[in-house]
């Protein structure tokens, strides 16, 4: 029994005779059944292909969206990390220069009035500071104190800029790399506070714990941070190239 007879039985039709009459009756029915089944098959197949195409487009959209986000994150990391490193290096250099044991100052007490006027004209001192210095009995001491706070403010501003930049953009850094930036920031801030206390309060003996910590830890920490940056940028670049391949 073929599929056509099965359909006839399902429809309540019983074949009781054969021959030419049966052929005349069932021939057109078989043709119509073939057309109907072919049409149903094609319809179902087109529905299946459409569903598969929709699913494929949805998957392609999700992949492209994920790739775009990953690419943007890598690009942001490439921008943020070098900028943070440059700011940190500037901060460390200014702090190192500020706390250096050997500092040179001109002897203003030995200058003549014209020499002093010319020197002060080219200095960073504001007019009111120049007037106070000229009226001071210890002009060199006044100038040394003014230089200290000028350099201190510069170093503090540089370190604050580096610290705030990492606070704002650290989310684009790997967590271990950000931890190294935070550690260096902590070291230099403690040194600034300690150095300012030593200058203004002049404790005996002078405080040196933060300075020793910076001296003992900074170089090794900066080296490992630099290596982490090189490795992170290199790996991120390779990952981007693979994603584009």
C-alpha positions as CSV (number, residue, x, y, z in Angstrom):
1,X,0.0,0.0,0.0
2,X,1.5,3.3,-1.1
3,X,1.1,6.7,0.4
4,X,-1.7,7.6,-2.0
5,X,-3.9,4.7,-0.8
6,X,-3.2,5.7,2.8
7,X,-4.5,9.1,2.0
8,X,-7.6,7.6,0.3
9,X,-8.4,5.4,3.3
10,X,-7.9,8.3,5.6
11,X,-10.5,10.2,3.5
12,X,-12.9,7.3,3.7
13,X,-12.5,6.1,0.1
14,X,-12.2,2.3,-0.5
15,X,-10.7,0.9,-3.7
16,X,-12.9,-2.0,-4.9
17,X,-12.1,-2.3,-8.5
18,X,-9.0,-1.9,-10.7
19,X,-8.4,-1.5,-14.3
20,X,-9.0,1.4,-16.6
21,X,-11.9,2.9,-14.7
22,X,-9.8,3.1,-11.5
23,X,-7.1,4.7,-13.4
24,X,-9.5,7.3,-14.9
25,X,-10.8,8.1,-11.5
26,X,-7.7,8.0,-9.4
27,X,-5.2,9.4,-11.9
28,X,-6.3,13.0,-11.5
29,X,-6.6,12.5,-7.7
30,X,-3.1,11.3,-7.5
31,X,-1.9,14.3,-9.5
32,X,-3.8,16.7,-7.3
33,X,-2.4,15.0,-4.2
34,X,1.1,15.3,-5.5
35,X,0.6,19.0,-6.2
36,X,-0.9,19.5,-2.7
37,X,1.9,17.7,-0.9
38,X,4.6,19.5,-2.9
39,X,3.0,22.8,-2.2
40,X,2.8,22.0,1.6
41,X,6.4,20.8,1.6
42,X,7.6,23.9,-0.2
43,X,5.6,26.1,2.1
44,X,6.9,24.5,5.2
45,X,10.4,24.5,3.8
46,X,10.3,28.2,3.1
47,X,9.0,28.8,6.6
48,X,11.9,26.8,8.0
49,X,14.4,28.7,5.8
50,X,13.0,32.0,6.9
51,X,13.1,31.0,10.6
52,X,16.7,29.9,10.1
53,X,17.6,33.2,8.4
54,X,16.0,35.3,11.1
55,X,18.0,33.3,13.8
56,X,21.2,33.7,11.8
57,X,20.7,37.5,11.5
58,X,20.0,37.7,15.2
59,X,23.1,35.8,16.0
60,X,25.2,37.9,13.6
61,X,23.8,41.0,15.2
62,X,24.8,39.8,18.7
63,X,28.3,38.8,17.5
64,X,28.8,42.2,15.8
65,X,27.6,44.1,18.9
66,X,29.9,42.1,21.2
67,X,32.8,42.7,18.8
68,X,32.1,46.4,18.7
69,X,32.0,46.6,22.5
70,X,35.2,44.6,22.8
71,X,37.0,46.7,20.2
72,X,35.9,49.9,21.8
73,X,37.1,48.7,25.2
74,X,40.5,47.8,23.8
75,X,40.7,51.1,22.0
76,X,39.8,52.9,25.3
77,X,42.5,51.0,27.1
78,X,45.1,51.9,24.5
79,X,44.2,55.6,25.0
80,X,43.9,55.5,28.8
81,X,47.0,53.5,29.9
82,X,49.7,55.5,28.1
83,X,48.2,58.7,29.3
84,X,48.0,57.5,32.9
85,X,51.7,56.3,32.7
86,X,52.8,59.7,31.3
87,X,51.1,61.6,34.2
88,X,52.5,59.2,36.8
89,X,56.0,59.6,35.5
90,X,55.7,63.4,35.6
91,X,54.3,63.1,39.2
92,X,57.2,60.9,40.3
93,X,59.8,63.0,38.7
94,X,58.6,66.2,40.3
95,X,58.3,64.6,43.8
96,X,61.8,63.1,43.4
97,X,63.2,66.5,42.5
98,X,61.4,68.2,45.4
99,X,62.8,65.8,48.1
100,X,66.3,65.7,46.7
101,X,68.8,66.3,49.4
102,X,70.9,68.7,47.4
103,X,69.2,72.0,46.4
104,X,70.9,75.0,44.9
105,X,69.8,78.6,45.6
106,X,71.3,82.0,44.8
107,X,72.7,84.1,47.6
108,X,70.3,87.0,47.5
109,X,71.7,88.7,50.5
110,X,75.0,89.4,48.6
111,X,73.3,91.0,45.6
112,X,73.2,94.7,45.0
113,X,69.8,96.4,44.7
114,X,70.0,96.5,40.9
115,X,71.1,92.8,40.7
116,X,68.3,91.8,43.1
117,X,65.7,93.8,41.1
118,X,66.8,92.1,37.8
119,X,66.7,88.7,39.4
120,X,63.3,89.1,41.0
121,X,61.9,90.5,37.7
122,X,62.6,87.1,36.0
123,X,61.5,85.0,39.0
124,X,58.1,83.2,39.6
125,X,57.4,85.4,42.6
126,X,54.4,87.6,42.7
127,X,54.8,91.4,43.2
128,X,53.8,91.2,46.8
129,X,56.3,88.5,47.4
130,X,59.1,90.5,45.8
131,X,58.2,93.5,48.0
132,X,58.3,91.2,51.1
133,X,61.6,89.7,50.1
134,X,63.2,93.1,49.6
135,X,62.0,94.2,53.0
136,X,63.3,90.9,54.6
137,X,66.5,90.9,56.6
138,X,67.1,87.3,55.4
139,X,66.4,87.5,51.7
140,X,67.9,84.1,50.8
141,X,65.9,82.3,53.5
142,X,62.7,84.0,52.3
143,X,63.4,83.0,48.7
144,X,64.2,79.4,49.7
145,X,60.9,79.1,51.5
146,X,59.0,80.6,48.6
147,X,60.8,78.2,46.2
148,X,59.9,75.2,48.4
149,X,56.2,76.0,48.3
150,X,56.3,76.8,44.6
151,X,57.8,73.4,43.8
152,X,55.6,71.7,46.3
153,X,52.5,73.1,44.7
154,X,53.7,72.0,41.3
155,X,54.5,68.5,42.4
156,X,51.2,68.2,44.3
157,X,49.3,69.4,41.2
158,X,51.0,66.9,39.0
159,X,50.3,64.0,41.4
160,X,46.7,65.1,41.8
161,X,46.2,65.1,38.1
162,X,47.7,61.6,37.8
163,X,45.6,60.3,40.7
164,X,42.3,61.8,39.4
165,X,42.9,60.6,35.9
166,X,43.2,57.0,37.2
167,X,40.1,57.5,39.4
168,X,38.1,58.5,36.3
169,X,39.6,56.0,33.8
170,X,40.8,53.1,35.9
171,X,37.8,51.1,34.9
172,X,39.3,50.6,31.5
173,X,42.5,49.1,33.0
174,X,43.1,45.5,34.1
175,X,42.5,45.3,37.8
176,X,46.1,44.3,38.6
177,X,47.5,47.2,36.6
178,X,45.2,49.7,38.3
179,X,46.4,48.4,41.6
180,X,50.0,49.3,40.7
181,X,49.0,52.8,39.7
182,X,47.1,53.2,43.0
183,X,50.1,51.9,45.0
184,X,52.4,54.4,43.3
185,X,49.9,57.2,44.0
186,X,49.8,56.2,47.6
187,X,53.6,56.3,47.9
188,X,54.0,59.8,46.4
189,X,51.2,61.3,48.4
190,X,52.6,60.1,51.6
191,X,56.0,61.5,50.7
192,X,54.5,64.9,49.9
193,X,52.7,65.1,53.2
194,X,55.8,64.0,55.1
195,X,58.1,66.4,53.3
196,X,55.7,69.3,53.9
197,X,55.7,68.5,57.6
198,X,59.5,68.3,57.7
199,X,59.7,71.7,56.1
200,X,57.1,73.6,58.1
201,X,57.4,72.0,61.5
202,X,61.0,70.9,61.4
203,X,60.7,67.9,63.7
204,X,63.8,66.3,65.2
205,X,64.6,63.8,64.0
206,X,63.1,64.5,60.6
207,X,60.4,62.1,59.3
208,X,61.6,59.7,56.7
209,X,59.4,56.6,56.7
210,X,57.5,57.7,53.5
211,X,60.7,58.8,51.8
212,X,62.4,55.4,52.6
213,X,59.3,53.6,51.3
214,X,59.4,55.5,48.0
215,X,63.1,54.9,47.7
216,X,62.8,51.2,48.4
217,X,59.7,50.4,46.4
218,X,59.2,53.0,43.6
219,X,61.8,51.8,41.1
220,X,60.7,48.1,41.2
221,X,57.1,49.0,41.2
222,X,57.5,51.4,38.2
223,X,59.4,48.6,36.4
224,X,56.7,46.0,36.9
225,X,54.0,48.5,36.0
226,X,55.9,49.4,32.7
227,X,56.2,45.7,31.9
228,X,52.5,45.2,32.6
229,X,51.6,48.1,30.3
230,X,53.8,46.7,27.5
231,X,52.3,43.3,27.9
232,X,48.7,44.5,28.1
233,X,49.0,46.7,25.0
234,X,50.8,44.0,23.0
235,X,48.2,41.3,24.0
236,X,45.3,43.7,23.3
237,X,46.7,44.5,19.9
238,X,47.1,40.8,19.0
239,X,43.6,40.1,20.2
240,X,42.2,42.9,18.0
241,X,44.1,41.6,15.0
242,X,42.7,38.1,15.6
243,X,39.2,39.4,15.9
244,X,39.6,41.2,12.6
245,X,41.0,38.1,10.8
